[in-house]
Amino acid sequence: MKMRSRQQHPVNTKNIAIGIIIVFFLLLVFRSTFSSSNDKVSYTIPQTIIPKAVSDSFRNIQNVAKCSPTCTKIPPSFAQALVHYSTSTITPQQTIQEISITKNILDQKSPCNFLVFGLGHDSLMWSALNFNGRTVFLEEDEAWIAQIKKRFPMLESYHVTYDSKVHQADSLMEAGKGQECTIVGDTRHSACQLALKGLPSDVYETTWDLIMVDAPTGYYDEAPGRMSAIYTAGMIARNREEGETDVFVHDVNRVVEDKFSNAFMCEGYMVKQEGRLRHFRIPSHKDDPNKSFCP
């Protein structure tokens, strides 16, 4: 954004400067006049005296006056995210349009419990957007976890292993059609071949408000693929006691992510797709044992 020339609006600049002086003078007068009184007194400064830009600043000053001395400071985690992304040449894997879908839900629900399959260049951003909430990352690469922990020790991440391979996707899709894969419950005790049973116990015991599936690696045949991650995320959402979970699957332009998200998170639960990101809202199935797996 270009700086406006000082010579461009000499009258407005002068008015604003005068207005600011008047505002602070009136603040001092009000404070000295009414500090000894317990009555609540309201006073309106005529809009014709002070320009609108200055009157807006006056209202902000009033709001800050009601705040604690520390609440106007940027949270350390948010400040670190700002510094990191403003100085890094590496950008998050998702586009701004895709990121905005999840951000809009975080705006509504945070602080909340946010589970992310994957630890990447966007992890610090997700943690900052869920300020005062709990954001947990599940990552397949131990060396990558160690590297990230050195730079961002405040991120909560855990190493997980996957037994599947992308080239097994078709057989796993067939296995997922079995009755045992539609039974809602703790996936640690599931008989379904797709269920992840070795995640940290806290993952199964926490009620997650948001789940993001953006891992494990799935772009070549010998990679683990996201078949089990997608299935398990959907079952964790169904197994909550009540309410609903917003679940996001990235890279749905690929065959596995496309087919498995539609099959196990269900097209009927899909809210929106933006680019390569698909958003599902899955309700609890525990409050109604007769609820069908997909609507």
N, C-alpha and C positions, 0 to 999 in steps of 0.2 A: 504494500500500500504506500502510495507516495505521500510525503509530508506536504501539508498545505502551506502555501507561502504566507508569511506574516502580513505582507502587503495586500493580500487578496481580500481580507475582511477586517479592516482596521476597526470598524465600529463594533462588530461583534466581539472581538478580542477585548476591547476596552470595557464593554458592558459586562463581559464575563468576569474580568478582573475586579471591576467595581462590585459586582454581585457577590463574589467570593469574600471580599472584605466585609460587605454588609452582613453576609451569613454568619461569619465568625464573630463579628461585633454583636449581632443579635443573640448568638449563642451565649456569649459572655454575659450579656445583659440579662437574658432569661435565667441563667444559672445563679447569678447574684441576687436577682429579684425574688426568685421563687424557691431558693434552696432551703429557707426556713419554714416554708409552708408544706403541710402534708396533703393539701388538696391537690387533685389532679386538674391542671389548667391546660386547655388547648388554645393555641394561638396560630392563626393563619397569616402567613406573610403574603401580601398582595402579589399576584402573578405579574402585575405591571411593573413592579419594582425590580424583581429578580428574573432574569431569563430562565426558560424552562430547563436548560442544561444544568444551571446552578441549583435550581429548586430540586432537581432529581438528586444531585450530589448532597443536598441538605438532608433529604430523606434517608440517603445511605448513611450519612453521619449519625443520624438519630438511631438507625438500626444497629450500627456498630456500637453505639453507646450502651445499648442494652445487652451486648454480648460480653462474654468473659474475655480477659486479656489474651487468651491463647487461641480462641476459636477462629480468629482471622488469619492464622498462620496456615500455610500449605502443609498438609500431612507429609511427613518424611517420605513415605512410600510413593506418594503421588509426585513429589518433587523429584525423586530419583528417576521415576518413569519419564518425566518431562526432559530431564537432562539426558537420559539414555537415548530416547528417540530423536531428540533434536541434534544429537551429535553423531548418531550412528548412520552408516551408509547402508546397513542391512534393514530391510523393511519386513513387516509381518507377512506371512504367507497368504493371508486373506486380503481381499480388496476392501476398500473403505465401505462399499455398499454391503458386502457380506458382514463385515465387522459391525456395521450399524444395526443389523437385525438383532444380534446378541446384546449389543449395548442398550438398545431400547428396552429389552426385558430386564437387564440389570438396573436400568434407571427406575423401573417399577419395583423390583424385588430386593435390591441390595440395601443393607448388608444381608447376605444370605449364604447358603452353602452351595458352592459351585465346584463340580467335579469335571476335570479336563483330562481326557485321554491324549497325552502328548505334552512334551515340554519343548517349546520352541521360541522363536524370536518374538512372538506375541505374548508370551507368558507374563512378563512384567506388566504389560498393559492390562490383561485380564485381572490380575491381582489388584492393580490400582483402581480399576473401574468397580471392583467389589470391595471398596475400602471399608474396613471394620467388619467385613465378612470373612468367611473361610474359603479359600481357593486351593484345591488340592490337584496336583499334576501327577499322572501316572505315565512313566517313561520306560521304554524297552532298552535304552542304551545307557549302561552304567557310567561309561566314560563321559558321556554328554551331561549326565546329572552332576558329576563331580565338577565339570567345567563351569556349569551354570551356578552351582552352589558357591563357587569361589567369587563369582561376580555379584550374585544376588542371593546372599544367604538367607534372606527373609522368605524366599519362596519355599512352600511346602511340597516336596516331591518324593515319590517312591518308585523304586525299581520293580517292574513287573515282567514276567516272561510269558511268551505265547508259544503254543505247540503247533499251531496251524501254519499252512503255507497257502499262498494265493492260488496255486494250481489245484488245491483241494476244494475250492469254493463250490463247485457243482455238487460234489458228494456231500458237503456240509449243508448245502441248501436242502438236499433230499432228507438228510438226517433231521433237519430242523422242522420238517413237516410231521414228525412223530408226536404222539399224544404227550409224551414226557416233556416236550419242549414248550407246551402251552400251559403247563401247570405253574401258577404263580406262587412264588415262595423264595426263600433264601437260595441264591444260585450256588452257594457253597455246597448245598446238599442236593442239587439238581442231578437228574440222570441224563439230562440233555448233553449231547456231545459238544454243543456250542457254548455252554456255560463256562465262564471263567471262575475257577474255584480257588485260585491262589492269590487273590488280591489281598492287600492289608485288611484285617478284620474291620477296621474303622470304616472302610468303604461300604461294607455291607450293612453296618449298624447305624449309619448316618442317614438322615432324611435330606436328600439333595433337592434343591430348588431348581438348579440348572445342571445339565450335563452336556459337555461338548465332546464329540468323537472326532478327533483330528489326528489319530494315531491308532495302531502302529503303522509302520511303513507298508505300503501296499501297491507300489508301482512296478514290481517285477515278480515273476513266478515264484521265486524262492523266498520272497519277503513274507512276513507273518500274515499280512492282510488284516482287514478290520471286521471280518465276519463275526468273531466271538465278541469283540468290543461292542459292536452294534447290537447284537443280541442281548448281551449282559446289561448294557445301558437301558434298553427297553424294559427288561425284567426288573431292574432296580427301581425304575419309575413306577411300574405296576405294583411293586411290593410295598410301597409306602403305605402308612396307616390310613391317610386321608389326603385329600387335595390332589394337586397335579404337578407334574414336572415338565419344564420346558427342555427339550432335547434337541441338540443341533448336530448334524452330520455334515462334515466337509468333504469335498472332492466327489460329489455325487455325479460328476461327469464320467467317472470310471464305473465299469460294469459292477464290481463287487459292492461298492458303496450305494449305487443306485438300486440294485435288486434287493440287497439285504435290508436296507433302511425301509423300503416299501413293504417288504415281507414281515419284518419283526417289529417295526415301529408303526407300521400300518398307514396306508394312504389316507384312511379315514381320520387319522389323528394329525395329518399334516396341516400346518397353518399357512406356510408360505415357503417359496423357494426363491432365493436371490443368487444368481450366478451359480456357483458350485456349492452353495450352502443350502441345506434343507432344514426347516424348523418344524418340529413336532411338539404337540402338547398332549402328554399322555396322563390320563387320570389314574388314581389308585384303583386297583381291582380287588383289594382286600375287603372293601366295604360292601362288595357285591360278588360273592363267589360264582354267581351264575352269569356274570358279564362275559361276553364272548371275547376272544383274544383280540380280534380286530372288529371295529364297529361296522 
